[in-house]
Amino acid sequence: MTLAVQQAFCARQNFTAAEFEQFRLSLSGPRAVQHLLEVTAGLDSQMLGETEIFGQVKEAYGAAQSHTVTPGRC
């Protein structure tokens, strides 16, 4: 996560950087994709089987596609 994104998130949620570091998860590459899929499928959420995140990811992916910032095939 870039520093600017982290600062914006902390400001919006009223967290200090130190508070945020206590629960921040930083992943990249295949591990990040695996985590996204687990959360989207409801396997790694506060409530097992929760599906609300699926709609959010689907909407975000659609927005990314409309701005041509996704690979041609996923």
PADRENFI-561168 format. One record per residue: x negated, y, z of N, C-alpha, C in turn; residue in one letter. Coordinates in Angstrom, 2 decimals, always signed. Example, Ala and Ser with C-alpha at 12.3 -4.5 7.8 and 13.67 -1.06 7.14 Angstrom:
BEGIN
    n_c1    n_c2    n_c3   ca_c1   ca_c2   ca_c3    c_c1    c_c2    c_c3 residuo
  -13.19   -5.69   +7.80  -12.30   -4.50   +7.80  -13.20   -3.30   +7.80       a
  -12.85   -2.25   +7.08  -13.67   -1.06   +7.14  -12.90   +0.03   +7.87       s
END
This chain:
BEGIN
    n_c1    n_c2    n_c3   ca_c1   ca_c2   ca_c3    c_c1    c_c2    c_c3 residuo
   -0.86   -1.16   +0.00   +0.00   +0.00   +0.00   -0.91   +1.22   +0.00       m
   -0.61   +2.14   -0.87   -1.43   +3.34   -0.91   -1.17   +4.19   +0.33       t
   -2.13   +5.00   +0.67   -2.00   +5.85   +1.84   -0.81   +6.80   +1.70       l
   -0.60   +7.33   +0.50   +0.50   +8.27   +0.28   +1.85   +7.59   +0.51       a
   +2.00   +6.36   +0.04   +3.25   +5.62   +0.24   +3.44   +5.34   +1.72       v
   +2.36   +4.91   +2.39   +2.44   +4.62   +3.82   +2.84   +5.87   +4.60       q
   +2.24   +7.00   +4.28   +2.55   +8.24   +4.98   +4.00   +8.65   +4.75       q
   +4.48   +8.51   +3.52   +5.88   +8.85   +3.21   +6.84   +7.94   +3.96       a
   +6.52   +6.65   +4.00   +7.37   +5.70   +4.71   +7.41   +6.04   +6.20       f
   +6.25   +6.27   +6.78   +6.18   +6.59   +8.21   +6.95   +7.87   +8.52       c
   +6.82   +8.87   +7.68   +7.54  +10.13   +7.90   +9.05   +9.91   +7.83       a
   +9.48   +9.13   +6.87  +10.92   +8.87   +6.70  +11.48   +8.05   +7.85       r
  +10.71   +7.09   +8.35  +11.18   +6.21   +9.42  +10.81   +6.73  +10.81       q
  +10.11   +7.85  +10.86   +9.69   +8.46  +12.11   +8.76   +7.55  +12.91       n
   +7.78   +6.94  +12.21   +6.75   +6.10  +12.83   +5.43   +6.85  +12.80       f
   +4.59   +6.55  +13.75   +3.21   +7.00  +13.64   +2.46   +5.93  +12.84       t
   +1.30   +6.28  +12.33   +0.50   +5.30  +11.58   +0.14   +4.11  +12.48       a
   -0.15   +4.37  +13.75   -0.50   +3.29  +14.68   +0.67   +2.34  +14.90       a
   +1.88   +2.88  +15.01   +3.06   +2.03  +15.18   +3.28   +1.16  +13.94       e
   +3.10   +1.78  +12.79   +3.30   +1.06  +11.53   +2.32   -0.10  +11.39       f
   +1.08   +0.11  +11.81   +0.05   -0.93  +11.71   +0.42   -2.18  +12.50       e
   +1.26   -2.06  +13.51   +1.63   -3.20  +14.33   +2.47   -4.23  +13.57       q
   +3.21   -3.79  +12.55   +4.07   -4.73  +11.83   +3.87   -4.73  +10.32       f
   +2.95   -3.93   +9.84   +2.69   -3.84   +8.39   +2.13   -5.16   +7.87       r
   +2.59   -5.54   +6.71   +2.10   -6.73   +6.03   +1.47   -6.28   +4.72       l
   +0.23   -6.62   +4.49   -0.46   -6.22   +3.28   -0.88   -7.46   +2.50       s
   -0.24   -7.68   +1.37   -0.52   -8.85   +0.54   -0.81   -8.39   -0.89       l
   -1.53   -9.21   -1.63   -1.75   -8.91   -3.04   -1.87  -10.21   -3.81       s
   -1.77  -10.09   -5.12   -1.92  -11.25   -6.00   -0.86  -12.31   -5.77       g
   -1.25  -13.56   -5.96   -0.28  -14.67   -5.84   +0.42  -14.73   -4.48       p
   -0.29  -14.36   -3.42   +0.34  -14.40   -2.09   +1.46  -13.37   -1.99       r
   +1.29  -12.22   -2.61   +2.34  -11.19   -2.62   +3.56  -11.68   -3.40       a
   +3.32  -12.32   -4.53   +4.42  -12.86   -5.34   +5.15  -13.96   -4.56       v
   +4.40  -14.84   -3.92   +5.01  -15.90   -3.13   +5.88  -15.32   -2.02       q
   +5.37  -14.32   -1.33   +6.15  -13.70   -0.25   +7.42  -13.05   -0.79       h
   +7.30  -12.33   -1.91   +8.47  -11.70   -2.52   +9.53  -12.75   -2.86       l
   +9.11  -13.86   -3.44  +10.06  -14.90   -3.80  +10.70  -15.54   -2.56       l
   +9.91  -15.74   -1.51  +10.45  -16.32   -0.28  +11.49  -15.39   +0.36       e
  +11.19  -14.10   +0.38  +12.13  -13.13   +0.96  +13.37  -13.02   +0.08       v
  +13.17  -12.94   -1.23  +14.30  -12.84   -2.16  +15.23  -14.04   -2.06       t
  +14.65  -15.22   -1.88  +15.45  -16.45   -1.78  +16.08  -16.61   -0.39       a
  +15.74  -15.72   +0.54  +16.30  -15.82   +1.88  +15.57  -16.80   +2.78       g
  +14.38  -17.25   +2.36  +13.63  -18.22   +3.16  +12.77  -17.54   +4.22       l
  +12.46  -16.27   +4.03  +11.63  -15.53   +4.97  +12.33  -14.22   +5.29       d
  +13.40  -14.31   +6.04  +14.15  -13.12   +6.41  +14.59  -13.27   +7.86       s
  +15.09  -12.19   +8.42  +15.53  -12.24   +9.81  +16.67  -13.23  +10.00       q
  +17.49  -13.35   +8.97  +18.59  -14.31   +9.01  +18.41  -15.27   +7.84       m
  +18.15  -16.53   +8.12  +17.92  -17.51   +7.07  +19.08  -17.51   +6.08       l
  +18.76  -17.43   +4.82  +19.78  -17.44   +3.79  +20.33  -16.07   +3.44       g
  +19.83  -15.03   +4.06  +20.29  -13.68   +3.77  +20.05  -13.37   +2.29       e
  +21.05  -12.87   +1.59  +20.93  -12.67   +0.14  +20.96  -11.20   -0.29       t
  +21.14  -10.28   +0.63  +21.21   -8.87   +0.26  +19.94   -8.41   -0.45       e
  +18.80   -8.91   -0.01  +17.53   -8.51   -0.61  +17.46   -8.93   -2.08       i
  +18.10  -10.03   -2.44  +18.10  -10.48   -3.84  +18.65   -9.38   -4.74       f
  +19.76   -8.80   -4.36  +20.35   -7.72   -5.15  +19.44   -6.51   -5.25       g
  +18.75   -6.21   -4.15  +17.84   -5.07   -4.14  +16.64   -5.32   -5.06       q
  +16.10   -6.53   -5.02  +14.97   -6.86   -5.89  +15.41   -6.86   -7.35       v
  +16.58   -7.41   -7.61  +17.11   -7.44   -8.97  +17.29   -6.02   -9.51       k
  +17.83   -5.14   -8.69  +18.03   -3.75   -9.09  +16.69   -3.04   -9.33       e
  +15.71   -3.28   -8.45  +14.40   -2.66   -8.60  +13.70   -3.16   -9.86       a
  +13.83   -4.45  -10.13  +13.21   -5.01  -11.35  +13.86   -4.42  -12.60       y
  +15.17   -4.28  -12.56  +15.88   -3.66  -13.70  +15.42   -2.23  -13.93       g
  +15.24   -1.48  -12.83  +14.76   -0.10  -12.95  +13.35   -0.08  -13.52       a
  +12.51   -1.00  -13.08  +11.14   -1.08  -13.60  +11.14   -1.41  -15.08       a
  +12.02   -2.33  -15.49  +12.11   -2.68  -16.91  +12.54   -1.48  -17.74       q
  +13.49   -0.71  -17.23  +13.97   +0.43  -18.00  +12.90   +1.50  -18.15       s
  +11.90   +1.48  -17.28  +10.79   +2.43  -17.38   +9.56   +1.76  -17.99       h
   +9.74   +0.59  -18.53   +8.71   -0.20  -19.20   +7.44   -0.34  -18.37       t
   +7.60   -0.67  -17.09   +6.43   -0.88  -16.23   +6.35   -2.33  -15.75       v
   +7.02   -3.22  -16.47   +6.95   -4.65  -16.17   +6.36   -5.36  -17.38       t
   +5.80   -6.53  -17.14   +5.30   -7.29  -18.29   +6.46   -7.66  -19.21       p
   +6.16   -7.92  -20.44   +7.20   -8.26  -21.42   +8.00   -9.49  -21.02       g
   +7.36  -10.37  -20.28   +8.04  -11.62  -19.93   +7.67  -11.99  -18.50       r
   +8.68  -12.31  -17.72   +8.44  -12.65  -16.32   +9.18  -13.90  -15.94       c
END
